[in-house]
Amino acid sequence: MKAFLSFFLAVVLFHNAPAFACSPGVSPLIGSWAVDVSRLPMAPEARPKSVTIEFGDAGCGKWTTQVEIINADGTKLHSEGTAPLDGTPTPVKDSIEADITAVKKPAPDVLVMQLGKGGMPASTRIYTVAADGKTMIETAAYFEKEGRPVLRTNYFTRIR
């Protein structure tokens, strides 16, 4: 009887293995982050009032990203997307910067995001959470209109 129960339990666990594979992992990226607008590389009058990014684990290897920008004039922009963490291209909703993304999370505290718009590369973003879990750096890589490569660093603080 013990052998039968052990066999039965093993079959049930093996049969349900994909359900266990979909268990969310804990990442320090998960939560809401606010950019330090005072450190944005633009004239103060051109800076947005705020930029907030929220990352979430959608389960089964999928990741959610929501971005809210409040411009200097008070207008709000909101974009969002849910993408698999295997680099599969996925649509982005309502972004002025991108209509498609691909993401990978090579480590629990690092997210790499490739953005595109109109079939062309837009930028690559690398998000890295500090060891204390309270701050995050975004490295943005893109090309200026003149064709020169740019690497920009944005500094975020956890708000949730």
C-alpha positions as CSV (number, residue, x, y, z in Angstrom):
1,M,0.0,0.0,0.0
2,K,2.9,2.4,0.9
3,A,4.5,1.7,-2.5
4,F,1.2,2.4,-4.3
5,L,0.7,5.7,-2.4
6,S,4.3,6.7,-3.1
7,F,3.9,5.9,-6.8
8,F,0.6,7.8,-6.9
9,L,2.1,10.9,-5.2
10,A,5.0,10.8,-7.7
11,V,2.7,10.6,-10.7
12,V,0.6,13.5,-9.4
13,L,3.6,15.6,-8.7
14,F,5.2,14.9,-12.1
15,H,1.9,15.5,-13.9
16,N,1.6,18.9,-12.2
17,A,5.2,19.9,-12.7
18,P,4.3,22.7,-15.0
19,A,2.1,24.3,-12.3
20,F,5.2,24.3,-10.0
21,A,7.3,25.8,-12.8
22,C,4.8,28.7,-12.9
23,S,5.3,29.6,-9.3
24,P,6.5,33.2,-9.2
25,G,10.1,33.9,-8.1
26,V,10.8,36.8,-5.8
27,S,12.7,39.6,-7.5
28,P,13.8,42.9,-5.9
29,L,12.7,44.6,-9.1
30,I,9.1,44.0,-8.3
31,G,7.4,47.2,-7.0
32,S,7.0,50.8,-7.9
33,W,9.9,53.1,-8.6
34,A,10.2,56.9,-9.0
35,V,12.9,58.5,-11.1
36,D,14.9,61.4,-9.6
37,V,13.8,64.0,-12.1
38,S,16.4,66.5,-10.8
39,R,19.1,64.2,-12.2
40,L,17.6,63.8,-15.7
41,P,20.0,65.1,-18.4
42,M,17.7,67.9,-19.7
43,A,16.9,71.5,-19.0
44,P,14.8,71.8,-15.8
45,E,11.9,73.4,-17.6
46,A,11.8,70.4,-20.0
47,R,11.8,67.7,-17.3
48,P,8.7,65.8,-16.5
49,K,7.1,66.4,-13.1
50,S,7.4,62.7,-12.4
51,V,8.2,59.3,-14.0
52,T,7.0,56.1,-12.2
53,I,7.7,52.6,-13.4
54,E,6.1,49.5,-11.8
55,F,7.4,46.0,-12.4
56,G,5.5,42.9,-11.6
57,D,5.7,39.1,-11.9
58,A,2.7,38.0,-14.0
59,G,3.5,34.3,-13.3
60,C,4.6,31.5,-15.7
61,G,7.7,33.4,-16.8
62,K,5.9,36.6,-17.7
63,W,6.7,40.1,-16.6
64,T,4.5,43.3,-16.4
65,T,5.8,46.8,-16.8
66,Q,3.7,50.0,-16.4
67,V,5.1,53.4,-16.9
68,E,3.4,56.7,-15.9
69,I,4.9,60.1,-16.9
70,I,3.4,63.4,-15.8
71,N,4.8,66.0,-18.1
72,A,5.8,69.5,-17.1
73,D,2.5,70.8,-18.4
74,G,0.6,68.2,-16.2
75,T,-0.4,65.9,-19.1
76,K,-0.3,62.2,-18.2
77,L,1.1,59.4,-20.3
78,H,0.6,55.8,-19.3
79,S,2.0,52.7,-21.1
80,E,2.0,49.1,-20.2
81,G,2.9,45.6,-21.3
82,T,3.2,42.0,-20.3
83,A,6.0,40.0,-21.9
84,P,7.6,36.6,-21.4
85,L,11.0,36.7,-19.9
86,D,12.5,34.6,-22.8
87,G,13.1,37.6,-25.2
88,T,9.9,36.9,-27.3
89,P,8.8,40.2,-29.0
90,T,5.6,41.4,-27.4
91,P,3.4,44.5,-28.0
92,V,3.5,47.6,-25.8
93,K,0.3,49.6,-25.2
94,D,0.1,53.4,-25.5
95,S,3.8,54.2,-25.4
96,I,5.2,57.2,-27.3
97,E,8.6,55.5,-27.3
98,A,7.8,51.9,-28.3
99,D,5.2,49.6,-29.8
100,I,7.1,46.4,-29.1
101,T,9.5,45.0,-26.5
102,A,11.5,41.9,-25.6
103,V,12.7,41.3,-22.0
104,K,15.0,38.9,-20.1
105,K,15.9,38.8,-16.5
106,P,19.4,37.3,-16.3
107,A,19.6,37.7,-12.5
108,P,16.9,38.4,-9.9
109,D,18.0,42.0,-9.6
110,V,18.6,42.8,-13.3
111,L,16.1,43.3,-16.2
112,V,17.1,43.8,-19.8
113,M,14.5,45.4,-22.0
114,Q,14.8,46.0,-25.8
115,L,12.3,48.5,-27.2
116,G,11.3,49.1,-30.8
117,K,9.0,51.4,-32.7
118,G,7.7,51.1,-36.2
119,G,9.9,48.1,-36.9
120,M,13.1,50.0,-35.9
121,P,15.2,49.7,-32.7
122,A,14.3,52.4,-30.2
123,S,16.4,51.7,-27.1
124,T,17.8,49.1,-24.8
125,R,17.1,49.5,-21.0
126,I,19.0,47.7,-18.3
127,Y,17.5,48.0,-14.8
128,T,19.6,47.0,-11.8
129,V,18.5,47.1,-8.2
130,A,21.1,48.0,-5.5
131,A,21.9,45.5,-2.8
132,D,19.8,47.4,-0.3
133,G,16.7,47.1,-2.5
134,K,15.9,50.8,-2.1
135,T,17.4,52.2,-5.3
136,M,17.6,51.2,-8.9
137,I,19.6,52.4,-11.9
138,E,18.3,52.4,-15.4
139,T,21.0,52.4,-18.2
140,A,19.4,53.5,-21.4
141,A,21.3,52.9,-24.7
142,Y,20.1,54.4,-28.0
143,F,21.2,56.4,-31.0
144,E,20.8,60.2,-31.5
145,K,19.3,61.4,-34.8
146,E,22.8,62.1,-36.0
147,G,23.7,58.5,-35.5
148,R,25.9,58.8,-32.4
149,P,25.4,56.2,-29.6
150,V,24.2,57.5,-26.2
151,L,24.3,55.8,-22.8
152,R,22.2,57.6,-20.2
153,T,21.8,56.7,-16.6
154,N,18.5,57.4,-14.7
155,Y,18.2,57.0,-10.9
156,F,15.2,55.5,-9.2
157,T,14.0,55.2,-5.6
158,R,11.6,52.5,-4.5
159,I,8.1,53.9,-3.6
160,R,6.4,50.5,-3.0
